[in-house]
Amino acid sequence: MPDLEYYWTDSRAKGGFWSYEWNKHGKCALNVPITGTQRAYFEAAINIVKKLNLEDILAKRGIVPHPSKKYTSQQLTTAIQKVLGANIVPHLLCRRGALTELRLCLDKDTLQ
């Protein structure tokens, strides 16, 4: 639970977000051995977050959080693709000019 709470914050009450994610995405991964249970699904997702470490990836390309520095979505996308490869296309969600979520579509080979 501590890793889940740290890496995958539940923005809804009583695990509602985690439940939503499991029902929408996790159940699709039931036939993948490494994600075949609810616990395994969340552990695999957290392990990917730790393995990829997007904060380090962005820092390698000179993109670091700063209150007065802004980056374009193209700068973020390019930085991620330069490190992870051009076939990884990040989906950025912003609210009021600030990045609120970054999504990556990964195939099952990434889980290994």
PyMOL commands that set and color helices and strands:
alter all, ss='L'
color gray80, all
select helices_A, chain A and resi 2-7+13-24+26-29+33-35+38-52+54-60+73-84+108-111
alter helices_A, ss='H'
color red, helices_A
select strands_A, chain A and resi 91-95+98-103
alter strands_A, ss='S'
color yellow, strands_A
deselect
rebuild
show_as cartoon
